[in-house]
Amino acid sequence: MQQEKEVKIELKYTLMIHDDSLESLEHVDQGLLEKYSPTEQQKITRAVKDLRTIMAVKQVIQTQYQEVLRRAFPNGDLDGLPLIKQEQAYTAVMYYDPVLKPCQAETIEQWQANPPQVFSPQEHQQGLAYLSGQLSLDQLENHHLQRVLKHDGTKQLFFGECKADPTIKNSQIEKIQKQSKGQQDKDDQYRKANIGHYQPLNYKPVSPSYYLKTAFSNAIMTALYARDEDYQRQKQAQGLKETEWEMTKKQRQHQTRNRHEDGGMHL
């Protein structure tokens, strides 16, 4: 989180005044802060409080992500996966697999190749009507659509799906996206004014295909299927094939080069 970095940097420079470090605070004794001025003490106390709040929030978020991801990927090893990567996978799962059935690797690959259409053209129109302020959330009949539109990450996937709908003009979607971003910016400004170190989460509009390829990159898939023996065997076999192909390619290049060199000697 950006705000965590900012708080740590500010705290670090305050502590450096007296040759202390962030590690010093872990073994803090009552006398540690005595050498600091009242203003510096106040800065340190506030920063430590902010950091504790940030860490608590991160813990809650991480717990939520992992609860969902463990259901969708029961053979995963999530501990080594950075929070932002967990968030990406979580967002995709909440959009495409809301009932949280265990996801097979083949399913993810199918999603990447051909992102599923989750909502009907009528639901696309209803969702856009809600986002443009023409309908209220409870007027949407599909509860999954309601959940999707309440969260920025899944909302971007909804916009991406709408763009693939031939019955909807891109200009209509872009207009609503602009309105939505304007409202988001206003909310962010309000929070920034009222919440110290507030850092907005910026979800960029991307196509579902691009998002799925990013959210389920090879590194993330390896973590999500860490204890899936079939997946590991397939990856191993694929790796061997690729190695063999590379070796064959190099061998051919070598043979071709030798033929050219031999030909040159006879001239």
Buried (B, 14 or more C-beta within 10 A) or exposed (E): BEBBEBBBEBBEEBBEEEEBEEEEBEEEEEEBBEEBEEEBBEBBEBBBEBBEBBEEEEEEBBEEBBEBBBBBBEBBEBEEBEBEBBBBBBBBBBBBBBEBEEBBBEBBEEBBEEBEEBBEEEBBBBBBBBBEEEBEEEEBEBEBBBBBBEBBBBBBBBBBBBBEBEEBEEEEBEEBBEEBEEEBEEEBEEEEEEEEBEBBEEBEBBBBBEBBBBBBEEEBBBBBBBEBEEBBEBBEEEEEEEEEEEEEEEEEEEEEEEEEEEEEEEE
